[in-house]
């Protein structure tokens, strides 16, 4: 089977987030099963930020048994990357299946146009906040106008799709509310357990002598970092936190300066370590030695970061917003708190610091989740079955 995976970013832009990892893991696992898989994407490389494109990246690059075809991005608006050359490249390949990941993208429009032109089955996966992303409510008049135009196009893409792949029941409900007649399949997001192996000693590399708790993600207001910093500050009133620091790792998506000023103003510079643009190897090694992970987001669909933490048997404290409770289950593999609730988050931090046995129990249950269900192998098998069913209909 010849499969095209379409997405707005791919390797080496791992800091772009979950879309990159999902597409790469699907490509790797499905190609290992003997299929011809190509990722069609932009030349985003993320060296100096979320909108940095690199013409020097290879137009065609092979990884293991799959390949990536990149076309240059002419310009971008927020995370909407315009690379018209993808149309010709995708049309030229003539795949049997087109699967676009990240529905609110220019690349999904390209995937839709080619699928209609060549009458190729189109599978869509959102992963980008179809109706709930904070950008949709926090933009100015011009962007709001553009979003309305984009919404009309997205409606047509959804209508013409052969199948919609969603990560959980929350996301399924969003699509069902748009059109009750849509063909929707729940396929849980998964992480690549083979790649989640620490090869470094994070504490030694960063000269950390104390225990630490960890945040990994974009430096964006939607990630709830402000709530986390205030909650950590509040937790300092308890002496049990005297030997614990907070490590914040990520890439600037507009909130970095405010974050650093807040840390300074609260006099937490000695207690909070901020690691900007961390290499992937450092993120993985950080999971291995943390006490637990904190993801206090205001918004998430189906986050991969908690699953990565579970791979190291580390529990997660997160907010109960949107699709998060379908991954982090309260008192099963983590603790859920209300978004933006400083006191609840502070109490949850203290609770896990004080209860090592509970940390281990929650972490082991999280590990069971990723080893049995939420891993890239199971995700790829379920996705491949969908491809085969569509071609045999």
KOLROLO-655666 format. One record per residue (C-alpha): residue number from 1; residue in three letters; y, x, z. Coordinates in steps of 0.5 Angstrom, whole numbers. Layout:
- seq / type / north / east / up
- NUM / ala / Y / X / Z
...
//
This chain:
- seq / type / north / east / up
- 1 / unk / 0 / 0 / 0
- 2 / unk / 7 / 2 / -2
- 3 / unk / 12 / 1 / 4
- 4 / unk / 19 / 2 / 4
- 5 / unk / 23 / 2 / 11
- 6 / unk / 30 / 1 / 11
- 7 / unk / 35 / 2 / 16
- 8 / unk / 42 / 5 / 18
- 9 / unk / 40 / 11 / 21
- 10 / unk / 34 / 16 / 21
- 11 / unk / 32 / 23 / 23
- 12 / unk / 36 / 28 / 25
- 13 / unk / 40 / 22 / 28
- 14 / unk / 36 / 21 / 34
- 15 / unk / 42 / 19 / 38
- 16 / unk / 43 / 13 / 34
- 17 / unk / 38 / 9 / 38
- 18 / unk / 32 / 5 / 38
- 19 / unk / 33 / 3 / 31
- 20 / unk / 31 / 11 / 29
- 21 / unk / 25 / 11 / 33
- 22 / unk / 22 / 5 / 31
- 23 / unk / 23 / 6 / 24
- 24 / unk / 20 / 13 / 25
- 25 / unk / 14 / 11 / 29
- 26 / unk / 12 / 6 / 24
- 27 / unk / 13 / 11 / 18
- 28 / unk / 9 / 16 / 22
- 29 / unk / 3 / 11 / 25
- 30 / unk / 2 / 7 / 18
- 31 / unk / 2 / 13 / 14
- 32 / unk / -3 / 16 / 18
- 33 / unk / -7 / 10 / 16
- 34 / unk / -7 / 12 / 9
- 35 / unk / -1 / 8 / 6
- 36 / unk / 5 / 11 / 2
- 37 / unk / 11 / 10 / 7
- 38 / unk / 18 / 12 / 5
- 39 / unk / 24 / 11 / 10
- 40 / unk / 31 / 9 / 6
- 41 / unk / 37 / 11 / 10
- 42 / unk / 44 / 14 / 10
- 43 / unk / 46 / 21 / 11
- 44 / unk / 48 / 20 / 19
- 45 / unk / 47 / 26 / 23
- 46 / unk / 51 / 25 / 29
- 47 / unk / 53 / 32 / 30
- 48 / unk / 59 / 31 / 33
- 49 / unk / 59 / 23 / 34
- 50 / unk / 57 / 16 / 31
- 51 / unk / 60 / 16 / 25
- 52 / unk / 59 / 23 / 22
- 53 / unk / 55 / 24 / 15
- 54 / unk / 53 / 30 / 12
- 55 / unk / 52 / 31 / 5
- 56 / unk / 48 / 37 / 6
- 57 / unk / 42 / 34 / 9
- 58 / unk / 36 / 33 / 4
- 59 / unk / 36 / 27 / 0
- 60 / unk / 29 / 27 / 0
- 61 / unk / 25 / 30 / 6
- 62 / unk / 18 / 30 / 8
- 63 / unk / 15 / 29 / 15
- 64 / unk / 8 / 29 / 17
- 65 / unk / 5 / 24 / 12
- 66 / unk / 12 / 20 / 10
- 67 / unk / 18 / 21 / 7
- 68 / unk / 26 / 20 / 8
- 69 / unk / 30 / 18 / 2
- 70 / unk / 38 / 19 / 4
- 71 / unk / 44 / 17 / 0
- 72 / unk / 51 / 19 / 2
- 73 / unk / 55 / 14 / 6
- 74 / unk / 62 / 13 / 3
- 75 / unk / 65 / 10 / 9
- 76 / unk / 64 / 6 / 15
- 77 / unk / 67 / 1 / 19
- 78 / unk / 64 / 1 / 26
- 79 / unk / 56 / 2 / 25
- 80 / unk / 57 / -1 / 18
- 81 / unk / 55 / 4 / 14
- 82 / unk / 57 / 4 / 6
- 83 / unk / 52 / 7 / 2
- 84 / unk / 51 / 4 / -5
- 85 / unk / 46 / 9 / -8
- 86 / unk / 41 / 6 / -4
- 87 / unk / 40 / 0 / -8
- 88 / unk / 38 / 5 / -14
- 89 / unk / 33 / 9 / -10
- 90 / unk / 30 / 3 / -7
- 91 / unk / 29 / -1 / -14
- 92 / unk / 26 / 6 / -17
- 93 / unk / 21 / 6 / -12
- 94 / unk / 18 / -1 / -13
- 95 / unk / 15 / -2 / -6
- 96 / unk / 10 / -7 / -5
- 97 / unk / 13 / -9 / 2
- 98 / unk / 20 / -8 / 4
- 99 / unk / 22 / -8 / 12
- 100 / unk / 29 / -8 / 14
- 101 / unk / 30 / -6 / 21
- 102 / unk / 37 / -7 / 24
- 103 / unk / 40 / -14 / 20
- 104 / unk / 47 / -13 / 22
- 105 / unk / 47 / -7 / 17
- 106 / unk / 49 / -6 / 10
- 107 / unk / 42 / -3 / 9
- 108 / unk / 39 / -10 / 10
- 109 / unk / 44 / -13 / 4
- 110 / unk / 41 / -7 / 0
- 111 / unk / 34 / -9 / 2
- 112 / unk / 35 / -16 / 1
- 113 / unk / 38 / -15 / -6
- 114 / unk / 32 / -11 / -9
- 115 / unk / 27 / -16 / -6
- 116 / unk / 30 / -21 / -10
- 117 / unk / 31 / -17 / -16
- 118 / unk / 24 / -15 / -16
- 119 / unk / 21 / -21 / -12
- 120 / unk / 18 / -16 / -7
- 121 / unk / 16 / -19 / 0
- 122 / unk / 22 / -18 / 5
- 123 / unk / 21 / -17 / 13
- 124 / unk / 27 / -17 / 17
- 125 / unk / 27 / -14 / 24
- 126 / unk / 34 / -15 / 28
- 127 / unk / 35 / -10 / 33
- 128 / unk / 42 / -10 / 33
- 129 / unk / 44 / -17 / 36
- 130 / unk / 44 / -22 / 31
- 131 / unk / 49 / -27 / 35
- 132 / unk / 49 / -24 / 42
- 133 / unk / 52 / -17 / 41
- 134 / unk / 58 / -15 / 45
- 135 / unk / 62 / -13 / 38
- 136 / unk / 62 / -20 / 36
- 137 / unk / 66 / -23 / 42
- 138 / unk / 71 / -16 / 43
- 139 / unk / 74 / -15 / 36
- 140 / unk / 80 / -16 / 33
- 141 / unk / 82 / -22 / 28
- 142 / unk / 80 / -17 / 22
- 143 / unk / 73 / -15 / 24
- 144 / unk / 72 / -23 / 27
- 145 / unk / 74 / -25 / 19
- 146 / unk / 69 / -20 / 17
- 147 / unk / 64 / -22 / 22
- 148 / unk / 64 / -29 / 19
- 149 / unk / 63 / -26 / 12
- 150 / unk / 57 / -22 / 14
- 151 / unk / 54 / -28 / 18
- 152 / unk / 54 / -32 / 11
- 153 / unk / 50 / -26 / 8
- 154 / unk / 46 / -26 / 14
- 155 / unk / 44 / -33 / 13
- 156 / unk / 42 / -32 / 6
- 157 / unk / 38 / -26 / 8
- 158 / unk / 34 / -30 / 13
- 159 / unk / 33 / -36 / 9
- 160 / unk / 30 / -31 / 3
- 161 / unk / 26 / -27 / 8
- 162 / unk / 18 / -27 / 8
- 163 / unk / 17 / -26 / 15
- 164 / unk / 22 / -24 / 21
- 165 / unk / 19 / -19 / 26
- 166 / unk / 22 / -20 / 33
- 167 / unk / 20 / -16 / 40
- 168 / unk / 20 / -22 / 45
- 169 / unk / 21 / -29 / 46
- 170 / unk / 28 / -28 / 47
- 171 / unk / 29 / -26 / 40
- 172 / unk / 25 / -31 / 37
- 173 / unk / 29 / -37 / 40
- 174 / unk / 35 / -34 / 37
- 175 / unk / 32 / -34 / 30
- 176 / unk / 29 / -41 / 32
- 177 / unk / 36 / -44 / 33
- 178 / unk / 38 / -42 / 27
- 179 / unk / 32 / -45 / 23
- 180 / unk / 26 / -48 / 26
- 181 / unk / 22 / -47 / 19
- 182 / unk / 22 / -39 / 20
- 183 / unk / 16 / -35 / 20
- 184 / unk / 17 / -31 / 26
- 185 / unk / 12 / -26 / 29
- 186 / unk / 13 / -23 / 36
- 187 / unk / 11 / -15 / 35
- 188 / unk / 13 / -12 / 42
- 189 / unk / 17 / -5 / 41
- 190 / unk / 13 / 1 / 43
- 191 / unk / 14 / 8 / 44
- 192 / unk / 11 / 14 / 41
- 193 / unk / 7 / 17 / 47
- 194 / unk / 5 / 23 / 44
- 195 / unk / 12 / 25 / 43
- 196 / unk / 14 / 24 / 50
- 197 / unk / 11 / 30 / 53
- 198 / unk / 16 / 34 / 57
- 199 / unk / 16 / 42 / 55
- 200 / unk / 21 / 44 / 59
- 201 / unk / 23 / 44 / 67
- 202 / unk / 30 / 40 / 67
- 203 / unk / 32 / 42 / 74
- 204 / unk / 31 / 49 / 72
- 205 / unk / 35 / 48 / 66
- 206 / unk / 41 / 45 / 69
- 207 / unk / 41 / 48 / 76
- 208 / unk / 39 / 42 / 79
- 209 / unk / 37 / 43 / 87
- 210 / unk / 37 / 36 / 89
- 211 / unk / 33 / 29 / 87
- 212 / unk / 36 / 26 / 82
- 213 / unk / 37 / 19 / 79
- 214 / unk / 38 / 18 / 71
- 215 / unk / 42 / 14 / 66
- 216 / unk / 40 / 15 / 59
- 217 / unk / 44 / 11 / 53
- 218 / unk / 50 / 11 / 49
- 219 / unk / 57 / 12 / 53
- 220 / unk / 59 / 5 / 52
- 221 / unk / 62 / -1 / 56
- 222 / unk / 56 / -5 / 54
- 223 / unk / 52 / -1 / 58
- 224 / unk / 54 / -2 / 65
- 225 / unk / 56 / 5 / 66
- 226 / unk / 62 / 3 / 70
- 227 / unk / 58 / -2 / 75
- 228 / unk / 53 / 4 / 76
- 229 / unk / 58 / 9 / 78
- 230 / unk / 61 / 4 / 83
- 231 / unk / 54 / 2 / 85
- 232 / unk / 53 / 10 / 86
- 233 / unk / 59 / 11 / 90
- 234 / unk / 58 / 5 / 94
- 235 / unk / 51 / 8 / 96
- 236 / unk / 54 / 14 / 98
- 237 / unk / 55 / 11 / 105
- 238 / unk / 48 / 11 / 107
- 239 / unk / 46 / 18 / 109
- 240 / unk / 39 / 18 / 105
- 241 / unk / 43 / 19 / 99
- 242 / unk / 46 / 26 / 101
- 243 / unk / 41 / 30 / 97
- 244 / unk / 41 / 25 / 91
- 245 / unk / 45 / 26 / 85
- 246 / unk / 46 / 21 / 79
- 247 / unk / 45 / 24 / 72
- 248 / unk / 48 / 21 / 66
- 249 / unk / 46 / 23 / 59
- 250 / unk / 48 / 20 / 52
- 251 / unk / 53 / 20 / 47
- 252 / unk / 60 / 18 / 46
- 253 / unk / 61 / 11 / 44
- 254 / unk / 68 / 10 / 46
- 255 / unk / 67 / 10 / 54
- 256 / unk / 67 / 17 / 55
- 257 / unk / 74 / 19 / 57
- 258 / unk / 74 / 12 / 62
- 259 / unk / 68 / 14 / 65
- 260 / unk / 70 / 21 / 66
- 261 / unk / 76 / 19 / 69
- 262 / unk / 73 / 14 / 74
- 263 / unk / 68 / 19 / 76
- 264 / unk / 74 / 24 / 78
- 265 / unk / 78 / 18 / 81
- 266 / unk / 72 / 16 / 86
- 267 / unk / 71 / 24 / 87
- 268 / unk / 64 / 24 / 85
- 269 / unk / 64 / 30 / 81
- 270 / unk / 60 / 34 / 85
- 271 / unk / 55 / 28 / 85
- 272 / unk / 55 / 26 / 78
- 273 / unk / 52 / 30 / 73
- 274 / unk / 54 / 28 / 66
- 275 / unk / 51 / 31 / 60
- 276 / unk / 54 / 30 / 53
- 277 / unk / 50 / 30 / 47
- 278 / unk / 43 / 32 / 50
- 279 / unk / 38 / 35 / 45
- 280 / unk / 32 / 30 / 45
- 281 / unk / 28 / 35 / 49
- 282 / unk / 32 / 35 / 55
- 283 / unk / 32 / 27 / 55
- 284 / unk / 25 / 27 / 55
- 285 / unk / 24 / 33 / 60
- 286 / unk / 29 / 29 / 65
- 287 / unk / 25 / 23 / 65
- 288 / unk / 19 / 27 / 68
- 289 / unk / 23 / 29 / 74
- 290 / unk / 27 / 23 / 76
- 291 / unk / 26 / 19 / 81
- 292 / unk / 27 / 13 / 77
- 293 / unk / 31 / 10 / 71
- 294 / unk / 37 / 6 / 71
- 295 / unk / 40 / 1 / 66
- 296 / unk / 45 / -3 / 68
- 297 / unk / 47 / -6 / 61
- 298 / unk / 51 / -12 / 60
- 299 / unk / 47 / -13 / 53
- 300 / unk / 40 / -11 / 51
- 301 / unk / 35 / -14 / 46
- 302 / unk / 29 / -10 / 47
- 303 / unk / 31 / -3 / 50
- 304 / unk / 26 / 3 / 49
- 305 / unk / 29 / 7 / 54
- 306 / unk / 25 / 3 / 60
- 307 / unk / 19 / 4 / 56
- 308 / unk / 20 / 12 / 55
- 309 / unk / 21 / 12 / 63
- 310 / unk / 15 / 8 / 64
- 311 / unk / 11 / 13 / 60
- 312 / unk / 13 / 18 / 65
- 313 / unk / 11 / 13 / 71
- 314 / unk / 18 / 12 / 73
- 315 / unk / 20 / 5 / 75
- 316 / unk / 27 / 2 / 72
- 317 / unk / 33 / -1 / 75
- 318 / unk / 36 / -6 / 70
- 319 / unk / 40 / -12 / 69
- 320 / unk / 37 / -19 / 68
- 321 / unk / 41 / -20 / 61
- 322 / unk / 39 / -22 / 55
- 323 / unk / 32 / -19 / 53
- 324 / unk / 31 / -14 / 58
- 325 / unk / 27 / -18 / 63
- 326 / unk / 21 / -19 / 57
- 327 / unk / 21 / -11 / 58
- 328 / unk / 23 / -10 / 65
- 329 / unk / 19 / -15 / 70
- 330 / unk / 22 / -16 / 77
- 331 / unk / 18 / -13 / 82
- 332 / unk / 12 / -11 / 77
- 333 / unk / 15 / -5 / 74
- 334 / unk / 22 / -5 / 76
- 335 / unk / 28 / -9 / 80
- 336 / unk / 33 / -13 / 76
- 337 / unk / 40 / -15 / 78
- 338 / unk / 45 / -19 / 76
- 339 / unk / 50 / -15 / 71
- 340 / unk / 56 / -12 / 74
- 341 / unk / 54 / -14 / 81
- 342 / unk / 56 / -7 / 84
- 343 / unk / 53 / -9 / 91
- 344 / unk / 46 / -11 / 88
- 345 / unk / 45 / -5 / 84
- 346 / unk / 47 / -1 / 90
- 347 / unk / 42 / -4 / 94
- 348 / unk / 37 / -3 / 89
- 349 / unk / 38 / 4 / 89
- 350 / unk / 37 / 5 / 96
- 351 / unk / 31 / 1 / 96
- 352 / unk / 27 / 5 / 91
- 353 / unk / 30 / 11 / 94
- 354 / unk / 27 / 9 / 101
- 355 / unk / 21 / 7 / 98
- 356 / unk / 17 / 12 / 95
- 357 / unk / 10 / 8 / 95
- 358 / unk / 14 / 2 / 92
- 359 / unk / 17 / 7 / 86
- 360 / unk / 10 / 9 / 85
- 361 / unk / 7 / 2 / 84
- 362 / unk / 12 / 0 / 80
- 363 / unk / 12 / 6 / 76
- 364 / unk / 4 / 6 / 75
- 365 / unk / 5 / -1 / 72
- 366 / unk / 10 / 1 / 67
- 367 / unk / 5 / 6 / 65
- 368 / unk / 0 / 1 / 64
- 369 / unk / 5 / -3 / 60
- 370 / unk / 6 / 2 / 55
- 371 / unk / -1 / 5 / 54
- 372 / unk / -4 / -2 / 53
- 373 / unk / 1 / -5 / 49
- 374 / unk / 8 / -3 / 48
- 375 / unk / 6 / 4 / 44
- 376 / unk / 7 / 6 / 37
- 377 / unk / 0 / 5 / 35
- 378 / unk / -1 / -2 / 37
- 379 / unk / 6 / -4 / 34
- 380 / unk / 4 / 0 / 28
- 381 / unk / -3 / -4 / 27
- 382 / unk / 1 / -11 / 29
- 383 / unk / 6 / -9 / 23
- 384 / unk / 1 / -7 / 18
- 385 / unk / -3 / -13 / 19
- 386 / unk / 3 / -17 / 18
- 387 / unk / 4 / -13 / 11
- 388 / unk / -3 / -14 / 9
- 389 / unk / -3 / -22 / 11
- 390 / unk / 4 / -23 / 6
- 391 / unk / 1 / -19 / 0
- 392 / unk / -6 / -23 / 1
- 393 / unk / -2 / -30 / 1
//
